[in-house]
Amino acid sequence: MKKENYYESLGFVEALIAIIVVGASSIVLMQIAVNTMQSMIQNDTIDKMTQYAVETSEIVQDIANRDKESDENLFPDIDEVFVGRECFVLTGTESEEGNINYSNYEFLKDNEAGFVGYQYGNSSEYKTTGVIQAEDELFRLVCLEYPKESSMEVCSIPSGPTPSDPPASSCFIDYDKDPKYVTAKIIIGQRNSDGTVTKGNQVKDYTYYSVIRL
């Protein structure tokens, strides 16, 4: 007599469903963990950028102070800040203890002792020269904007031959060569990022504004 064997498959299906559910839950939990880690890295990077931005504003103010007391040209004047080349990088070294010695820093100059200007956005030029020594994955850039009040239109009206013959006016732009302050736009960015998108371990360029007394 032939015996027929029957197998109960319900337990196997339940186990398979349980494995699928656990696997899907694990993927979700792993994704949450990854997002949390990325957020922590982003927050840490932003904290560093903020620290270096504030530090840079203090360095720039110190350079401006030293420029007033020195015969050497240490700070870019209004006629040394050109359109499209209004940004500058800092050079200097930190002490062995990691403390900031402001007097060690100055704006980068060329071989002819002229300030090297950059255009923000053309990062291939300044990501290397503007690298922060203590954090080689970050760079800093200082863009200077002198106040519009530093220039004004001056007109002179010569006297005409007769009252019925109005004189011609002569106008020219007179620049104030001794402005009292300049706005510093300080950019801190990542060298391995284009600085336009915050995603993953990348963070947008951090921008910090400071008014520098001259």
Backbone bond lengths (Angstrom), bond angles and torsions (degrees), N, CA, C in turn:
res aa  C-N    CA-C-N  psi(-1)  N-CA   C-N-CA  omega(-1)  CA-C   N-CA-C  phi
1 M - - - 1.451 - - 1.533 108.98 -
2 K 1.324 115.64 127.24 1.477 121.35 -177.19 1.520 110.44 -82.37
3 K 1.350 113.45 127.95 1.456 118.61 178.60 1.521 110.72 -94.69
4 E 1.293 116.42 139.86 1.463 121.76 176.67 1.529 109.36 -104.05
5 N 1.316 113.80 128.26 1.469 119.54 -179.91 1.519 110.33 -97.35
6 Y 1.293 116.46 133.05 1.460 122.39 178.40 1.534 108.92 -116.66
7 Y 1.323 114.86 136.88 1.470 120.08 -179.68 1.528 109.42 -116.51
8 E 1.281 114.74 135.22 1.458 120.34 178.77 1.527 107.60 -86.70
9 S 1.327 117.15 111.65 1.471 121.40 -175.18 1.521 112.88 -97.89
10 L 1.314 117.03 -3.01 1.457 119.36 -176.34 1.523 111.18 -62.46
11 G 1.307 118.16 -41.53 1.465 121.19 179.60 1.516 112.03 -62.23
12 F 1.322 117.87 -37.51 1.460 121.78 178.95 1.523 111.09 -65.22
13 V 1.321 117.55 -43.15 1.468 121.76 179.36 1.518 110.46 -63.34
14 E 1.333 116.31 -42.49 1.462 119.68 178.63 1.527 111.06 -61.95
15 A 1.336 115.11 -41.91 1.466 118.89 179.25 1.527 110.90 -64.29
16 L 1.336 116.15 -40.13 1.462 119.93 179.50 1.523 111.06 -64.37
17 I 1.329 116.70 -42.22 1.469 121.02 177.93 1.526 110.20 -62.89
18 A 1.324 115.41 -41.72 1.469 119.48 179.80 1.522 110.82 -62.34
19 I 1.339 116.54 -41.37 1.470 120.37 178.58 1.522 110.64 -62.42
20 I 1.335 116.62 -42.70 1.466 120.65 179.94 1.524 110.65 -63.50
21 V 1.334 116.23 -43.79 1.468 120.43 -179.73 1.522 110.68 -63.65
22 V 1.330 115.87 -45.37 1.468 119.67 179.34 1.525 110.63 -62.99
23 G 1.332 116.79 -40.76 1.465 120.23 178.81 1.515 112.09 -63.05
24 A 1.341 116.28 -44.11 1.464 119.88 178.89 1.523 110.79 -64.44
25 S 1.337 115.95 -40.81 1.469 119.52 178.79 1.524 110.78 -63.83
26 S 1.331 116.13 -38.73 1.465 119.95 179.19 1.521 111.12 -63.78
27 I 1.331 116.29 -39.92 1.465 120.18 178.77 1.519 110.51 -63.21
28 V 1.338 116.14 -43.53 1.467 120.40 179.00 1.521 110.66 -62.61
29 L 1.332 116.68 -44.82 1.464 120.69 -179.99 1.526 111.18 -64.65
30 M 1.331 116.74 -39.28 1.464 120.15 177.74 1.522 110.79 -64.28
31 Q 1.335 117.23 -39.50 1.455 120.86 178.91 1.523 110.56 -65.39
32 I 1.339 116.21 -40.08 1.467 119.93 177.02 1.524 110.21 -62.71
33 A 1.336 116.23 -41.91 1.464 120.33 179.39 1.524 111.10 -63.86
34 V 1.334 116.63 -41.46 1.472 120.59 178.66 1.521 110.50 -63.43
35 N 1.333 116.62 -45.44 1.469 120.28 179.49 1.529 111.10 -62.23
36 T 1.331 116.07 -38.86 1.468 119.77 178.51 1.519 110.98 -64.75
37 M 1.334 116.61 -43.25 1.464 120.58 178.64 1.523 110.84 -63.15
38 Q 1.336 116.77 -42.37 1.460 120.35 179.13 1.525 110.99 -63.67
39 S 1.330 116.60 -40.16 1.465 119.80 177.97 1.521 111.18 -63.84
40 M 1.325 116.71 -39.68 1.464 120.28 178.00 1.524 110.97 -64.22
41 I 1.336 116.21 -42.25 1.466 120.25 178.96 1.524 110.43 -64.99
42 Q 1.339 116.29 -42.82 1.464 120.16 178.51 1.524 111.04 -61.77
43 N 1.327 117.11 -45.39 1.467 120.49 -179.90 1.520 111.18 -62.60
44 D 1.331 116.57 -40.19 1.462 120.25 178.66 1.523 110.60 -64.84
45 T 1.329 116.53 -41.06 1.467 120.55 179.04 1.520 111.05 -65.49
46 I 1.329 117.04 -42.78 1.467 120.79 179.17 1.525 110.63 -63.61
47 D 1.332 116.73 -38.96 1.469 119.90 177.08 1.527 110.79 -61.25
48 K 1.333 116.41 -42.87 1.464 120.04 178.61 1.525 110.85 -64.35
49 M 1.333 116.42 -42.59 1.463 120.32 179.41 1.522 110.96 -60.93
50 T 1.336 116.01 -43.28 1.465 120.06 178.80 1.519 110.93 -61.73
51 Q 1.317 116.18 -44.06 1.464 121.13 179.63 1.526 110.94 -59.75
52 Y 1.330 116.57 -47.61 1.462 120.00 -178.05 1.526 111.87 -69.65
53 A 1.334 117.45 -31.41 1.463 120.01 178.41 1.524 110.94 -65.57
54 V 1.332 116.63 -47.15 1.464 120.66 178.29 1.525 110.14 -64.17
55 E 1.310 116.02 -41.83 1.466 120.99 178.26 1.522 110.70 -60.57
56 T 1.333 116.66 -41.82 1.464 120.79 -179.32 1.518 111.46 -64.61
57 S 1.330 117.36 -39.41 1.468 119.68 178.54 1.524 110.69 -61.79
58 E 1.320 117.58 -36.93 1.461 120.99 177.89 1.527 110.87 -69.15
59 I 1.331 116.41 -37.70 1.469 120.08 177.46 1.520 110.36 -64.14
60 V 1.340 116.91 -45.08 1.466 121.01 -179.31 1.524 110.57 -62.83
61 Q 1.334 117.61 -41.49 1.460 120.15 177.56 1.526 110.97 -63.10
62 D 1.324 116.83 -38.12 1.463 119.92 178.34 1.528 110.88 -65.25
63 I 1.332 116.93 -39.23 1.468 119.98 177.43 1.520 110.13 -63.08
64 A 1.337 117.13 -42.01 1.465 120.85 178.47 1.525 110.69 -62.57
65 N 1.320 117.04 -39.30 1.466 120.22 178.26 1.524 111.11 -65.46
66 R 1.320 116.69 -42.55 1.463 119.95 179.76 1.519 111.70 -68.44
67 D 1.334 115.98 -30.40 1.463 120.11 179.52 1.527 111.00 -64.38
68 K 1.330 116.86 -35.77 1.465 120.37 179.60 1.524 111.92 -68.62
69 E 1.314 116.47 -28.70 1.457 120.73 -175.55 1.523 113.14 -97.36
70 S 1.324 116.87 -0.65 1.460 119.93 -175.00 1.522 110.83 -121.14
71 D 1.328 115.86 151.31 1.460 121.06 174.11 1.522 111.16 -79.57
72 E 1.316 116.56 -14.84 1.458 121.44 179.60 1.526 109.71 -80.84
73 N 1.323 115.68 144.89 1.457 120.98 179.39 1.527 109.03 -81.78
74 L 1.324 116.64 103.13 1.459 121.55 -176.27 1.514 113.31 -105.45
75 F 1.337 117.72 -21.85 1.464 121.65 -174.65 1.526 108.95 -124.74
76 P 1.344 118.24 131.95 1.468 120.64 -179.51 1.523 112.03 -60.23
77 D 1.336 116.27 123.87 1.456 121.00 176.92 1.521 110.01 -78.35
78 I 1.327 114.99 174.86 1.462 119.92 -176.78 1.523 111.92 -61.72
79 D 1.341 117.10 -33.28 1.460 119.79 -179.93 1.525 112.38 -85.27
80 E 1.326 117.60 4.65 1.461 121.85 176.24 1.525 111.73 -110.41
81 V 1.323 116.39 3.78 1.462 121.79 177.66 1.522 107.52 -108.86
82 F 1.318 116.37 105.39 1.457 121.58 -174.53 1.526 110.82 -100.25
83 V 1.320 115.94 152.33 1.459 121.27 177.04 1.528 108.87 -64.07
84 G 1.322 116.56 127.03 1.456 120.85 -176.97 1.507 113.35 85.54
85 R 1.316 117.02 -6.95 1.468 121.90 177.22 1.525 109.35 -138.92
86 E 1.304 115.39 42.62 1.463 120.66 -173.59 1.529 112.84 -96.96
87 C 1.323 117.41 6.85 1.461 121.31 -178.20 1.529 110.58 -112.30
88 F 1.325 115.54 147.20 1.460 121.32 -174.09 1.526 109.49 -138.03
89 V 1.336 115.36 158.83 1.462 120.62 177.77 1.524 109.06 -116.15
90 L 1.318 115.11 158.56 1.458 121.76 -178.96 1.521 110.28 -103.09
91 T 1.310 115.72 144.47 1.454 121.55 172.40 1.518 108.14 -121.09
92 G 1.309 116.47 145.32 1.457 120.18 -179.60 1.507 110.46 164.29
93 T 1.304 116.08 168.53 1.453 122.12 -178.94 1.522 109.80 -126.45
94 E 1.312 114.85 149.18 1.454 120.57 176.95 1.523 109.89 -92.71
95 S 1.306 116.05 159.75 1.455 120.30 176.94 1.523 109.68 -71.92
96 E 1.311 116.45 165.65 1.454 120.68 -178.69 1.521 111.69 -63.47
97 E 1.322 116.67 -27.58 1.462 119.92 179.78 1.519 112.05 -80.89
98 G 1.338 117.14 -4.12 1.451 120.61 -179.07 1.502 113.79 85.34
99 N 1.338 117.37 3.03 1.456 120.92 178.58 1.525 110.31 -77.72
100 I 1.326 115.68 151.24 1.451 120.53 -178.33 1.519 110.11 -87.61
101 N 1.318 115.39 124.29 1.462 121.47 172.75 1.523 106.66 -110.63
102 Y 1.326 116.31 100.74 1.454 120.51 -173.05 1.525 112.46 -58.04
103 S 1.322 117.26 -32.71 1.465 120.30 -176.62 1.524 112.59 -67.67
104 N 1.334 117.37 -11.60 1.464 120.51 178.46 1.523 112.29 -81.46
105 Y 1.320 117.11 -10.01 1.464 120.35 -172.96 1.523 111.41 -104.18
106 E 1.325 114.41 148.08 1.460 121.91 174.53 1.515 108.56 -156.88
107 F 1.324 116.80 167.57 1.462 120.97 177.58 1.527 109.37 -78.94
108 L 1.320 115.22 140.76 1.461 120.97 -178.62 1.525 110.76 -63.79
109 K 1.337 115.35 134.96 1.463 121.79 178.13 1.523 110.07 -121.81
110 D 1.341 115.71 160.24 1.453 120.50 176.61 1.528 109.91 -88.63
111 N 1.326 116.21 -172.91 1.461 120.53 -177.53 1.520 112.92 -67.80
112 E 1.319 116.95 -17.53 1.462 120.94 179.58 1.525 111.47 -100.10
113 A 1.321 116.72 17.38 1.469 123.55 177.15 1.521 112.55 66.00
114 G 1.325 116.56 23.07 1.461 120.70 174.32 1.521 110.18 -98.90
115 F 1.320 115.90 148.21 1.460 119.48 -179.20 1.526 110.45 -69.10
116 V 1.330 115.83 137.00 1.463 121.67 179.43 1.524 108.30 -86.77
117 G 1.325 116.58 115.35 1.457 121.35 -178.46 1.516 112.24 -99.57
118 Y 1.309 115.98 147.02 1.460 122.37 179.51 1.523 109.66 -129.59
119 Q 1.318 114.95 163.71 1.461 121.38 174.91 1.520 108.40 -110.37
120 Y 1.326 116.24 123.83 1.462 119.42 179.60 1.523 109.88 -63.96
121 G 1.302 116.07 131.67 1.453 122.40 -176.77 1.506 111.58 114.15
122 N 1.330 116.32 -29.28 1.463 120.84 175.93 1.526 107.79 -91.76
123 S 1.324 115.33 69.88 1.463 121.30 -167.80 1.515 114.04 -67.30
124 S 1.319 117.84 -20.28 1.462 119.18 -179.55 1.519 111.61 -63.77
125 E 1.336 117.49 -20.11 1.455 121.03 -178.28 1.521 112.52 -83.72
126 Y 1.324 117.55 -37.86 1.465 119.38 -170.54 1.528 114.87 -113.13
127 K 1.315 119.20 -4.38 1.459 119.39 -179.44 1.526 112.15 -67.44
128 T 1.323 116.39 -27.08 1.463 120.02 178.97 1.517 111.38 -89.00
129 T 1.334 116.66 -48.27 1.468 119.66 -178.27 1.520 111.86 -70.95
130 G 1.331 117.49 -25.00 1.458 120.72 -177.53 1.515 114.47 -97.48
131 V 1.325 117.17 14.17 1.461 119.94 -177.10 1.525 110.36 -64.04
132 I 1.326 115.66 141.89 1.464 121.51 176.23 1.520 108.14 -83.48
133 Q 1.309 116.19 124.24 1.460 120.78 -172.80 1.523 112.65 -58.58
134 A 1.311 117.07 -44.04 1.464 120.61 -176.25 1.525 112.72 -77.54
135 E 1.319 117.73 -11.32 1.470 121.98 -176.98 1.516 107.04 -143.84
136 D 1.343 116.67 82.80 1.456 120.41 -169.56 1.523 113.96 -68.60
137 E 1.333 117.74 -3.56 1.460 120.10 175.46 1.524 111.79 -91.49
138 L 1.331 117.64 -4.27 1.460 121.89 -178.68 1.521 110.45 -119.02
139 F 1.323 115.60 150.95 1.462 121.53 173.78 1.522 108.52 -127.24
140 R 1.337 115.87 162.44 1.464 119.87 175.04 1.518 109.32 -135.88
141 L 1.312 113.65 147.38 1.454 122.26 -177.50 1.521 107.90 -138.60
142 V 1.329 116.26 138.28 1.463 121.58 -178.98 1.523 108.60 -117.98
143 C 1.333 116.81 113.84 1.460 122.02 178.60 1.531 108.68 -104.40
144 L 1.322 116.53 128.33 1.462 121.80 -175.45 1.521 110.68 -105.64
145 E 1.314 115.87 135.93 1.468 121.89 177.05 1.526 108.67 -132.46
146 Y 1.324 114.56 110.33 1.463 119.18 178.32 1.522 109.54 -77.04
147 P 1.329 118.27 150.73 1.474 121.11 -176.82 1.516 111.59 -64.79
148 K 1.326 115.52 147.93 1.463 119.91 178.69 1.517 111.32 -64.85
149 E 1.325 116.32 -23.26 1.461 119.52 178.19 1.522 111.97 -66.59
150 S 1.342 115.73 -9.32 1.460 118.90 179.82 1.520 111.70 -72.80
151 S 1.330 117.39 -9.15 1.458 120.79 177.16 1.521 109.06 -133.20
152 M 1.312 116.22 146.07 1.457 119.98 178.51 1.521 109.45 -151.16
153 E 1.325 115.26 156.38 1.459 121.33 179.68 1.530 109.16 -89.63
154 V 1.306 115.18 124.62 1.462 121.32 -179.71 1.521 108.28 -114.18
155 C 1.331 116.25 129.80 1.459 121.58 -178.94 1.528 109.69 -122.10
156 S 1.289 115.12 137.77 1.468 121.00 174.39 1.519 108.33 -116.33
157 I 1.321 116.84 135.76 1.465 122.04 -177.62 1.529 108.45 -116.55
158 P 1.308 116.74 103.16 1.471 119.13 178.11 1.528 110.95 -71.50
159 S 1.303 116.24 155.78 1.472 120.46 179.71 1.518 110.38 -73.33
160 G 1.349 116.39 137.09 1.455 121.24 -179.35 1.513 112.34 -85.97
161 P 1.323 117.25 168.27 1.469 121.25 179.99 1.516 112.56 -61.92
162 T 1.311 116.49 -44.16 1.463 121.18 -179.00 1.519 108.74 -138.04
163 P 1.320 117.94 158.93 1.469 120.08 178.04 1.516 113.38 -58.77
164 S 1.356 116.00 -29.00 1.467 118.70 -179.50 1.518 112.12 -79.97
165 D 1.322 116.10 -10.07 1.465 120.45 -179.44 1.528 108.37 -108.88
166 P 1.344 119.08 92.76 1.465 121.21 -175.19 1.520 111.13 -63.57
167 P 1.326 116.97 136.79 1.460 120.14 -179.00 1.523 111.67 -72.90
168 A 1.305 115.89 154.29 1.463 121.66 176.79 1.525 109.04 -85.10
169 S 1.318 116.17 136.63 1.463 120.27 -179.56 1.524 110.31 -91.62
170 S 1.297 115.76 149.29 1.457 122.56 178.16 1.519 108.40 -121.36
171 C 1.337 116.92 122.10 1.464 121.55 -176.03 1.528 110.56 -121.33
172 F 1.315 115.62 148.44 1.456 121.62 175.81 1.526 108.48 -151.65
173 I 1.320 115.26 164.28 1.462 121.18 -179.93 1.520 108.86 -93.56
174 D 1.313 114.81 123.53 1.460 120.95 179.04 1.528 108.52 -108.21
175 Y 1.314 116.34 119.88 1.457 121.36 -177.73 1.522 110.40 -95.92
176 D 1.308 114.53 133.55 1.457 120.41 174.78 1.526 107.89 -78.05
177 K 1.309 116.73 110.86 1.454 121.12 -176.32 1.525 112.46 -82.54
178 D 1.297 116.88 1.12 1.458 119.98 -177.77 1.527 110.65 -132.64
179 P 1.351 117.45 62.43 1.467 119.45 178.38 1.522 110.47 -67.20
180 K 1.318 115.75 155.10 1.458 121.14 -175.96 1.526 113.00 -90.53
181 Y 1.307 117.13 -17.06 1.456 119.41 -178.98 1.523 109.69 -156.59
182 V 1.313 116.05 166.48 1.455 122.84 175.18 1.529 107.43 -144.77
183 T 1.323 116.30 143.88 1.464 120.84 177.79 1.521 109.66 -88.64
184 A 1.314 115.66 126.35 1.464 121.03 178.35 1.525 109.25 -104.83
185 K 1.317 115.30 119.60 1.458 121.26 174.26 1.522 106.86 -97.69
186 I 1.312 115.99 109.77 1.460 121.51 -174.61 1.522 109.05 -101.27
187 I 1.315 116.44 124.53 1.464 122.01 -179.61 1.517 108.93 -113.31
188 I 1.324 116.23 125.97 1.459 122.84 173.10 1.523 106.83 -115.42
189 G 1.327 116.88 125.66 1.457 119.77 -176.80 1.514 112.41 -141.85
190 Q 1.321 115.21 169.52 1.457 121.83 177.88 1.521 109.66 -91.43
191 R 1.311 116.28 136.46 1.460 120.47 -177.91 1.522 112.17 -70.33
192 N 1.338 117.56 -28.09 1.462 120.76 -177.57 1.518 112.54 -94.43
193 S 1.330 117.42 15.83 1.462 121.77 -177.67 1.521 109.32 -134.54
194 D 1.341 115.68 152.82 1.464 118.59 176.97 1.520 111.79 -80.73
195 G 1.329 116.86 -8.39 1.456 120.84 173.76 1.510 115.68 76.03
196 T 1.327 117.93 16.64 1.463 120.54 -177.70 1.524 113.42 -110.18
197 V 1.337 117.49 -18.01 1.461 121.08 -175.01 1.525 109.30 -133.16
198 T 1.325 116.30 136.30 1.458 121.21 172.44 1.520 108.10 -98.98
199 K 1.325 115.53 107.93 1.461 120.46 -176.61 1.523 107.92 -156.98
200 G 1.327 115.96 136.08 1.453 118.89 -179.61 1.519 110.41 63.00
201 N 1.332 115.49 -126.09 1.462 120.69 179.01 1.520 112.11 -92.30
202 Q 1.315 117.97 3.82 1.456 122.01 -178.43 1.525 110.63 -94.96
203 V 1.321 114.82 143.80 1.459 121.44 -179.54 1.521 108.45 -130.77
204 K 1.323 116.14 141.42 1.462 120.06 176.79 1.524 110.65 -59.65
205 D 1.331 115.64 152.95 1.461 119.88 176.13 1.524 109.82 -55.63
206 Y 1.318 115.97 134.43 1.462 122.04 -179.28 1.523 108.46 -91.25
207 T 1.321 116.94 126.45 1.463 122.20 -178.02 1.521 109.82 -113.40
208 Y 1.323 114.85 132.63 1.466 121.37 -177.34 1.528 108.09 -135.93
209 Y 1.324 116.42 130.00 1.467 121.03 -178.97 1.524 110.10 -104.88
210 S 1.318 114.92 139.97 1.459 120.42 178.82 1.528 108.98 -144.71
211 V 1.318 116.47 140.35 1.466 121.70 176.43 1.528 107.97 -93.62
212 I 1.321 115.74 120.46 1.460 121.86 -177.33 1.528 109.04 -100.77
213 R 1.296 116.14 122.68 1.471 121.18 177.32 1.523 109.70 -78.12
214 L 1.315 115.33 134.03 1.471 120.74 -178.45 1.526 110.81 -105.67
